[in-house]
Amino acid sequence: MARRHARGRTAGESAAAGVEERPPELLGTVAIIGFPNVGKSTLVNRLTATRTAVVHETPGVTRDRKELVCEWGRHRFILVDTGGVDVADSSPITQQIAEQARAAIDEADLVLFLVDAKQGITPGDEEIADLLRRSRKPVLLVANKVDDPAREEQMHEFHRLGLGDPFPISGLHGHGTGDLLDELVDRLRELAPEKPPEVDDSAIRVAILGRPNVGKSSLVNRLLGEERVIVSEVPGTTRDSIDTVLQRDETTFVLVDTAGMRRKRKHRQGIEYWSELRTLEAAERGDVALVLIDASEGITEGDLAVADAARKSHSSTLVVLSKWDVAEHRIEELKPQLDRRLRQRPPAIAVSAKTGRGIERLLDGIQALYAKHTARIGTGELNRFLKELRESRRAPSKGGRSLNLLYGAQVQTRPPRFRFHVNDPGLVTRDYAYWVENQLRDRFDLQGVPVSIDFVRR
């Protein structure tokens, strides 16, 4: 096969110009494997036209395997970013990263093996090449950091890996990445793998939030019944947000395990700052946010900050009291604190990822909360509720004029939003607005749901 020049098309140049628009075809799964710091996350960001993967000069930033959709022309494929693989490193976290990479290889239809053209072949590259040869998976060898066409001559040494001709690119500058996408699409079409399942809008998107090391990844693993996400005692292991599909009977959940959120901004620098931004973005994509609290420690100010972030993201909130097998507190002690300090008054469920206690009840709770998140209250029922409000409390007044709640309707779901018509919105006080919100939440059982009310002039 003729080798394309490293200064070929970039991933930002459309390969489908002038082609009739239709839903892109999903071809299969590509896993990116490589030694630490060869530029995997930079290439992922380039190929997917996003900044989803955390990019930093520190080796080993990407630790879990992360699935992203890459769209090119009339086709799509799943791109799996993995942590840097150093087989010779015996440290526990590095060995877990290697296991995640092996799992990604097993699930992939095609493996993209990324090497650093500037460094040449390293012992780590040879170990990974041996691992890939033994896997018997189709492999595309890609030489990264070929920023100068003159350096292509230096790539010949990579033939020693026994994985075919190296494909020259520059993930940083984009040189040759468009040609690389063409090659990936062509190979996937030749392999014709079974198509991965699609996830539609009926899926319940669940963002899993919490302070560092409260048990988020352990909970995901227990829910999935497999070691899909690295679990470590080291705080801050999960730095990217990871979407994983869970099927339970007829219900599809999309679980988003996220990086731990630190309360004080002075503690968030560099990688942690960008990880937290992506955590908040993940919460905004969720219908339901699970706010994990380490039950063995009780409720902290950091937990409350996480719950407030969930509220602001417009996700419905469910508090998960994790590590219940070692907790000394009772749920009867913690729940009143949550109701007093959290505006949404979220329900709480105690679980233990270690023993499995409460897991089925948790999934039931997510489904019940999602039903409220997407529910619509009839206009007649809502206006009977407003009539009761008028009769139960004297409305605020100013300058001899009293507020009058006239009528209302629900104008949005997912989450619910209401429009209440009044004679003068300027008469609505903060205290009265909160009271109306709480009465609405109590009457229609919307605990944990982010209720929004617009008071508008008739």
SEVEXRO-683325 format. One record per residue (C-alpha): residue in one letter; y, z, x. Coordinates in Angstrom, 2 decimals. Each point is the difference from the previous one (the first is absolute). Layout:
N
A | Y | Z | X
...
! end
This chain:
458
M | 0.00 | 0.00 | 0.00
A | 3.43 | -0.88 | 1.37
R | 1.99 | 3.08 | 0.85
R | 3.43 | 0.17 | -1.68
H | 3.07 | 0.75 | 2.08
A | 1.30 | 3.58 | -0.01
R | 3.37 | -1.26 | -1.18
G | -1.44 | -1.42 | -3.20
R | 1.18 | 0.91 | -3.50
T | 0.80 | 3.63 | -0.73
A | -1.33 | 2.00 | -2.92
G | 3.42 | -0.27 | -1.62
E | -0.27 | -3.77 | -0.39
S | -1.68 | -0.90 | -3.31
A | -3.10 | -2.09 | 0.25
A | 0.18 | -0.83 | -3.69
A | 3.32 | -1.83 | -0.23
G | 0.01 | -2.49 | -2.84
V | -3.37 | 1.23 | -1.33
E | -0.40 | 0.66 | -3.72
E | 0.29 | 3.73 | -0.69
R | -3.09 | 1.84 | -1.21
P | -1.46 | 3.44 | 0.59
P | -1.14 | 0.27 | 3.64
E | -3.76 | 0.09 | 0.53
L | -1.46 | 3.18 | 1.51
L | -2.32 | -1.09 | 2.79
G | -1.42 | 3.09 | 1.66
T | 0.67 | 2.76 | 2.54
V | 1.22 | -0.17 | 3.62
A | -0.14 | 3.10 | 2.22
I | 2.30 | 0.24 | 3.05
I | -1.69 | 1.77 | 2.93
G | 1.34 | 0.71 | 3.45
F | 0.65 | 2.48 | 2.79
P | 2.96 | 2.40 | -0.55
N | 3.48 | -1.46 | 0.38
V | -0.92 | -3.71 | 0.03
G | 2.38 | -0.67 | -2.91
K | -2.23 | 0.21 | -3.08
S | 2.56 | 1.59 | -2.31
T | 2.73 | -2.40 | 1.13
L | -2.28 | -2.92 | -0.79
V | -0.92 | 1.48 | -3.39
N | 3.66 | 0.31 | -0.89
R | 0.59 | -3.57 | 1.11
L | -2.94 | -1.47 | -1.93
T | 0.72 | 1.90 | -3.22
A | 3.80 | -0.43 | 0.28
T | 0.40 | 3.76 | -0.45
R | 0.71 | 3.12 | 1.99
T | -2.85 | 1.92 | -1.59
A | -1.84 | 0.92 | 3.20
V | 1.73 | 2.62 | 2.17
V | 1.07 | -1.66 | 3.27
H | 0.80 | 2.21 | 3.00
E | -0.50 | -0.12 | 3.75
T | -2.31 | 3.01 | -0.02
P | -3.66 | -1.15 | 0.17
G | -2.22 | 1.05 | -2.89
V | 2.58 | 0.06 | -2.81
T | -2.27 | -1.80 | -2.47
R | -2.95 | 2.31 | -0.63
D | -1.53 | -0.78 | -3.39
R | -1.04 | -3.46 | -1.05
K | 2.63 | -1.48 | -2.28
E | -0.42 | -2.87 | -2.44
L | 2.85 | -2.44 | -0.71
V | 0.16 | -3.27 | -1.89
C | 1.01 | -2.98 | 2.14
E | 1.17 | -3.08 | -1.92
W | 0.15 | -3.42 | 1.62
G | 0.49 | -3.21 | -1.95
R | -2.37 | -0.09 | -2.96
H | -2.23 | 2.70 | 1.43
R | -0.11 | 3.76 | 0.50
F | -2.26 | 2.23 | 2.01
I | -0.33 | 3.72 | 0.67
L | 1.23 | 0.96 | 3.47
V | -1.43 | 3.28 | 1.31
D | 2.04 | 1.68 | 2.73
T | -1.95 | 2.51 | 2.09
G | 0.78 | 2.54 | 2.67
G | -0.25 | -0.89 | 3.66
V | -3.65 | 0.17 | 1.10
D | -0.76 | 1.74 | 3.29
V | -3.78 | 0.38 | 0.04
A | 0.04 | 1.89 | 3.30
D | 2.36 | 2.74 | -1.24
S | -2.14 | 2.92 | -1.18
S | 2.76 | 1.94 | -1.81
P | -0.85 | 0.71 | -3.69
I | 2.98 | -1.86 | -1.48
T | -0.64 | -3.09 | 2.16
Q | -3.66 | -0.03 | -0.98
Q | 1.01 | 0.22 | -3.68
I | 2.34 | -2.96 | 0.51
A | -2.88 | -1.94 | 1.56
E | -2.21 | 0.84 | -2.99
Q | 2.71 | -1.27 | -2.37
A | 0.18 | -3.23 | 2.01
R | -3.80 | -0.41 | -0.18
A | 0.15 | 0.51 | -3.76
A | 2.73 | -2.64 | -0.24
I | -2.15 | -2.43 | 2.01
D | -2.96 | 0.62 | -2.32
E | 2.10 | -0.74 | -3.10
A | 1.87 | -3.01 | 1.42
D | -0.87 | -3.65 | -0.48
L | 1.83 | -0.89 | 3.23
V | 1.15 | 2.13 | 2.95
L | 3.23 | -0.74 | 1.88
F | -0.40 | 1.43 | 3.52
L | 3.46 | 0.46 | 1.53
V | 0.46 | 0.18 | 3.79
D | 3.08 | 0.35 | 2.17
A | 0.58 | -3.20 | 2.00
K | 2.41 | 1.78 | 2.35
Q | -2.53 | 2.68 | 0.94
G | -2.99 | -2.31 | 0.30
I | -3.54 | 1.22 | -0.68
T | -0.35 | 3.77 | 0.10
P | -3.19 | 2.10 | -0.03
G | 0.92 | 0.96 | -3.55
D | 0.07 | -3.67 | -1.03
E | -3.46 | -0.52 | 1.43
E | -1.36 | 2.99 | -1.93
I | 1.49 | -1.28 | -3.26
A | -1.32 | -3.50 | 0.68
D | -3.48 | 1.45 | 0.47
L | 0.37 | 1.90 | -3.29
L | 1.05 | -3.20 | -1.80
R | -2.83 | -2.09 | 1.48
R | -2.52 | 2.55 | -1.21
S | 1.56 | 0.04 | -3.49
R | -0.81 | -3.73 | -0.38
K | 3.22 | -0.42 | -2.00
P | 2.12 | -3.17 | 0.34
V | 2.76 | 0.76 | 2.53
L | 3.31 | -1.70 | 0.75
L | 1.28 | 0.99 | 3.45
V | 3.83 | 0.17 | 0.01
A | 2.09 | 0.41 | 3.15
N | 3.24 | 1.78 | -0.86
K | 3.30 | 0.23 | 1.93
V | -0.09 | -3.64 | 1.12
D | 3.78 | -0.28 | -0.10
D | 0.19 | -2.81 | 2.56
P | -2.09 | -3.22 | -0.29
A | -0.51 | 0.13 | 3.77
R | -2.09 | 3.14 | -0.47
E | -2.68 | -1.90 | -1.92
E | -1.69 | -0.76 | 3.32
Q | -0.61 | 3.73 | 0.42
M | -2.11 | 0.10 | -3.14
H | -3.00 | -1.72 | 1.50
E | -1.37 | 3.30 | 1.27
F | -0.59 | 1.11 | -3.62
H | -2.86 | -2.52 | -0.24
R | -1.98 | 2.62 | 1.94
L | -0.16 | 2.08 | -3.20
G | -2.38 | -2.57 | -1.49
L | 1.87 | -0.24 | -3.31
G | 1.33 | -3.56 | 0.22
D | 3.42 | -1.43 | 0.83
P | 2.90 | 2.48 | -0.13
F | 2.65 | -0.86 | -2.60
P | 3.51 | 0.44 | 1.54
I | 2.75 | 1.72 | -2.04
S | 2.98 | 2.30 | 0.27
G | -0.07 | 2.57 | -2.79
L | 3.41 | 1.29 | 1.04
H | 1.79 | -3.37 | -0.11
G | -2.31 | -1.70 | -2.49
H | -0.99 | -2.91 | 2.24
G | -3.25 | -1.54 | -1.22
T | -0.51 | 2.46 | -2.87
G | 0.31 | -2.75 | -2.60
D | -2.76 | -1.94 | 1.76
L | -2.02 | 3.21 | 0.18
L | 0.28 | 0.43 | -3.78
D | -1.18 | -3.60 | -0.46
E | -2.99 | 0.76 | 2.22
L | -0.85 | 3.20 | -1.87
V | 0.19 | -1.75 | -3.38
D | -2.16 | -2.90 | 1.26
R | -2.66 | 2.34 | 1.36
L | -0.07 | 2.13 | -3.14
R | -0.41 | -3.10 | -2.13
E | -2.91 | -1.09 | 2.17
L | -1.64 | 3.40 | -0.31
A | 0.54 | -0.01 | -3.80
P | -0.59 | 3.74 | -0.43
E | -0.37 | 1.71 | -3.32
K | 3.49 | 0.62 | -1.38
P | 1.26 | 3.59 | 0.08
P | 0.80 | 1.50 | -3.41
E | 3.58 | -0.37 | -1.27
V | 2.00 | 3.00 | -1.20
D | 2.18 | -0.64 | -3.05
D | 2.83 | 1.95 | -1.66
S | -2.44 | 2.10 | -2.02
A | -1.02 | 1.89 | 3.17
I | 1.34 | 3.55 | 0.33
R | 1.98 | 0.23 | 3.23
V | -0.30 | 3.47 | 1.49
A | 2.23 | 1.09 | 2.89
I | -1.37 | 2.98 | 1.92
L | 2.86 | 2.07 | 1.42
G | 0.28 | 3.24 | 1.90
R | 1.07 | 1.80 | 3.12
P | -1.88 | -0.80 | 3.21
N | -3.58 | 1.27 | 0.13
V | -0.35 | 1.20 | -3.61
G | -3.17 | -2.05 | -0.48
K | 1.16 | -3.39 | -1.30
S | -2.46 | -2.13 | 2.00
S | -2.86 | 2.42 | -0.74
L | 0.71 | -0.37 | -3.70
V | -0.01 | -3.81 | 0.23
N | -3.33 | 0.08 | 1.82
R | -1.52 | 2.31 | -2.62
L | 1.26 | -2.24 | -2.81
L | -1.44 | -3.09 | 1.67
G | -3.22 | 1.61 | 1.13
E | 0.37 | -1.51 | 3.46
E | 1.91 | 0.55 | 3.23
R | 2.57 | -2.70 | -0.77
V | 2.98 | 1.89 | 1.45
I | 0.02 | 1.94 | 3.27
V | -0.04 | 3.77 | -0.61
S | 1.37 | 2.10 | 2.83
E | 1.19 | 3.57 | 0.55
V | 2.97 | -1.43 | 1.90
P | 3.10 | -0.09 | -2.27
G | 1.50 | -3.45 | -0.44
T | -3.18 | -2.06 | 0.41
T | 0.86 | -2.35 | -2.88
R | 3.17 | -1.89 | 0.88
D | -0.28 | -3.07 | -2.21
S | -0.51 | -0.18 | -3.75
I | -3.49 | -1.26 | -0.83
D | -1.06 | -1.56 | -3.32
T | -3.63 | 0.44 | -1.01
V | -1.64 | -1.10 | -3.26
L | -2.21 | 2.45 | -1.90
Q | -2.00 | -1.10 | -3.05
R | -1.11 | 2.64 | -2.51
D | -1.83 | -1.38 | -3.01
E | 2.51 | -2.41 | -1.60
T | 3.04 | 1.50 | 1.75
T | 1.43 | -1.30 | 3.28
F | 2.03 | 2.30 | 2.23
V | 2.05 | -1.14 | 2.99
L | 0.25 | 2.99 | 2.35
V | 2.90 | 0.10 | 2.45
D | -0.56 | 2.54 | 2.77
T | 3.30 | 0.62 | 1.75
A | 1.45 | 1.66 | 3.08
G | 0.88 | 3.70 | -0.29
M | 3.63 | 0.75 | -0.87
R | 1.93 | 2.52 | 2.05
R | 2.72 | 1.93 | -1.78
K | 2.65 | 0.28 | 2.71
R | 1.60 | -3.25 | 1.13
K | 0.42 | 1.25 | 3.58
H | -3.83 | 0.01 | 0.24
R | -0.24 | -3.65 | -1.02
Q | 0.63 | -2.41 | 2.84
G | -1.23 | -3.40 | 1.06
I | -3.40 | -0.78 | -1.47
E | 0.12 | 2.92 | -2.44
Y | 3.33 | -1.20 | -1.41
W | -1.39 | -3.46 | -0.78
S | -3.27 | 1.47 | -1.27
E | 1.92 | 2.16 | -2.47
L | 2.00 | -2.96 | -1.24
R | -3.27 | -1.80 | -0.73
T | -1.34 | 3.11 | -1.68
L | 2.94 | -0.04 | -2.39
E | -0.50 | -3.73 | -0.57
A | -3.67 | 0.69 | -0.79
A | 1.02 | 2.68 | -2.52
E | 2.31 | -2.49 | -1.69
R | -2.95 | -2.40 | -0.41
G | -2.12 | 2.70 | -1.60
D | -0.41 | 0.75 | -3.69
V | -1.35 | 3.47 | 0.78
A | 0.91 | 2.06 | 3.07
L | -2.45 | 2.67 | 1.13
V | 1.98 | 2.74 | 1.73
L | -2.49 | 1.83 | 2.20
I | 0.65 | 3.67 | 0.71
D | -2.18 | 1.99 | 2.39
A | -1.20 | 2.76 | -2.32
S | -0.93 | 2.17 | 2.97
E | 3.68 | 0.15 | 0.98
G | 1.61 | 0.20 | -3.44
I | 3.10 | -1.95 | -1.07
T | 2.52 | -0.71 | 2.77
E | 3.48 | -1.50 | 0.01
G | -1.52 | -3.10 | 1.57
D | -2.32 | -0.40 | -2.99
L | 2.96 | 0.19 | -2.36
A | 1.83 | -2.66 | 2.01
V | -3.03 | -2.31 | -0.29
A | -0.15 | 0.59 | -3.77
D | 3.69 | -0.79 | -0.29
A | -0.54 | -3.26 | 1.90
A | -2.77 | -0.87 | -2.47
R | 2.33 | 0.65 | -2.92
K | 2.72 | -2.20 | 1.47
S | -2.52 | -2.81 | 0.49
H | -0.53 | -0.07 | -3.82
S | -3.71 | 0.69 | 0.38
S | -1.69 | 2.46 | -2.34
T | -0.94 | 3.08 | 2.00
L | -3.30 | 1.86 | 0.17
V | -0.20 | 3.01 | 2.33
V | -3.29 | 0.26 | 1.89
L | -0.81 | 3.41 | 1.45
S | -2.20 | -1.07 | 2.90
K | -2.35 | 2.03 | 2.23
W | -0.87 | 2.15 | -3.02
D | -3.24 | 1.10 | 1.68
V | 2.02 | 2.11 | 2.48
A | 2.94 | 0.92 | -2.24
E | 0.97 | 3.61 | -0.62
H | 2.46 | -0.79 | -2.80
R | -0.91 | -0.50 | -3.64
I | 1.25 | -2.95 | -2.02
E | 1.45 | 2.47 | -2.51
E | 2.26 | 1.26 | 2.81
L | 1.14 | -3.40 | 1.21
K | 0.53 | -1.89 | -3.27
P | 2.98 | 2.11 | -1.24
Q | 1.74 | -0.58 | 3.34
L | -0.44 | -3.76 | -0.40
D | 1.31 | 0.03 | -3.58
R | 3.00 | 2.05 | 1.06
R | 0.94 | -2.07 | 3.03
L | -1.03 | -3.56 | -0.90
R | 2.01 | -1.85 | -2.63
Q | -2.90 | -2.15 | -1.23
R | -2.24 | 3.05 | -0.59
P | -3.04 | -1.88 | 1.35
P | -3.58 | 0.96 | -0.83
A | -2.04 | 1.48 | 2.85
I | -3.66 | -0.45 | 0.93
A | -1.88 | 1.93 | 2.68
V | -2.40 | -2.01 | 2.16
S | -2.08 | 0.29 | 3.13
A | -0.61 | -3.21 | 1.93
K | -2.62 | 1.86 | 2.04
T | -2.17 | 1.13 | -2.94
G | 1.03 | -2.61 | -2.56
R | 1.22 | 2.59 | -2.48
G | 2.52 | -1.36 | -2.51
I | -0.25 | -3.67 | 1.09
E | -1.22 | -1.33 | -3.36
R | 2.56 | 2.15 | -1.79
L | 2.68 | -1.41 | 2.29
L | -0.88 | -3.60 | -0.93
D | 0.06 | 0.98 | -3.68
G | 3.42 | 1.56 | 0.54
I | 1.34 | -3.14 | 1.68
Q | -1.15 | -2.14 | -2.91
A | 1.50 | 2.39 | -2.56
L | 3.32 | 0.11 | 1.84
Y | 0.05 | -3.78 | 0.35
A | -0.50 | -0.32 | -3.77
K | 3.15 | 2.09 | -0.53
H | 1.81 | -1.95 | 2.72
T | -0.61 | -3.24 | -1.91
A | 0.17 | 1.36 | -3.58
R | 2.55 | -1.03 | -2.62
I | 1.32 | 2.44 | -2.60
G | 0.72 | -1.51 | -3.41
T | 3.67 | -0.20 | -1.03
G | -0.61 | 1.86 | -3.26
E | -1.75 | 2.87 | 1.76
L | 2.73 | 0.14 | 2.64
N | 2.78 | 0.21 | -2.59
R | -1.77 | 2.81 | -1.86
F | -0.03 | 1.81 | 3.33
L | 3.78 | -0.54 | 0.39
K | 0.55 | 1.41 | -3.49
E | -1.88 | 3.14 | 1.04
L | 2.17 | 0.30 | 3.11
R | 3.17 | -0.16 | -2.08
E | -1.30 | 2.80 | -2.20
S | -1.33 | 2.26 | 2.76
R | 3.02 | 0.26 | 2.33
R | 3.71 | -0.35 | -0.39
A | 1.22 | -3.07 | 1.87
P | 2.74 | 0.33 | 2.66
S | 3.58 | -0.62 | -1.04
K | 3.35 | -0.61 | 1.61
G | 3.51 | -0.17 | -1.41
G | -1.22 | 0.61 | -3.51
R | -2.59 | -2.81 | 0.15
S | -3.75 | 0.68 | -0.04
L | -2.73 | -2.15 | 1.47
N | -2.13 | -1.71 | -2.61
L | -3.47 | -1.36 | 0.81
L | -0.15 | -3.00 | -2.31
Y | -3.21 | -1.94 | 0.70
G | -2.17 | -1.16 | 2.90
A | -2.74 | -2.29 | 1.20
Q | -2.30 | -0.41 | 2.99
V | 1.14 | -3.02 | 2.00
Q | -2.47 | 0.00 | 2.92
T | -3.43 | 1.16 | 1.09
R | -1.57 | 0.57 | 3.43
P | 1.83 | 2.43 | 0.11
P | 1.50 | 0.71 | -3.44
R | 3.73 | -0.45 | -0.50
F | 1.90 | 0.92 | -3.14
R | 3.41 | -0.97 | -1.40
F | 1.63 | 2.60 | -2.23
H | 3.09 | -1.11 | -1.91
V | 2.72 | 2.62 | -0.37
N | 3.54 | 0.09 | -1.31
D | 1.47 | 0.73 | 3.46
P | -2.03 | 0.03 | 3.28
G | 2.80 | 1.99 | 1.64
L | -1.00 | 3.04 | -2.07
V | -3.51 | 0.15 | 1.54
T | -0.17 | 2.88 | 2.48
R | -2.51 | 0.27 | 2.84
D | -1.58 | 3.08 | -1.57
Y | -0.39 | -1.70 | -3.38
A | -1.45 | -3.17 | 1.56
Y | -2.62 | 2.07 | 1.87
W | -0.82 | 1.88 | -3.19
V | -0.52 | -3.26 | -1.92
E | -2.21 | -1.32 | 2.83
N | -2.14 | 3.14 | 0.02
Q | -0.32 | 0.01 | -3.79
L | -1.06 | -3.65 | 0.11
R | -2.55 | 0.76 | 2.72
D | -1.44 | 2.94 | -1.93
R | -0.11 | -1.77 | -3.37
F | -1.78 | -3.12 | 1.25
D | -2.06 | 1.63 | 2.76
L | 1.77 | -1.80 | 2.86
Q | -0.52 | 2.68 | 2.67
G | 0.13 | -1.68 | 3.38
V | 1.54 | -3.20 | -1.38
P | 3.46 | -1.07 | 1.31
V | 1.89 | -0.15 | -3.30
S | 3.29 | -1.93 | 0.09
I | 2.57 | 0.34 | -2.81
D | 3.12 | -2.09 | -0.38
F | 2.64 | 1.44 | -2.33
V | 2.05 | -2.94 | -1.23
R | 2.84 | -0.43 | -2.48
R | -1.01 | -1.40 | -3.34
! end
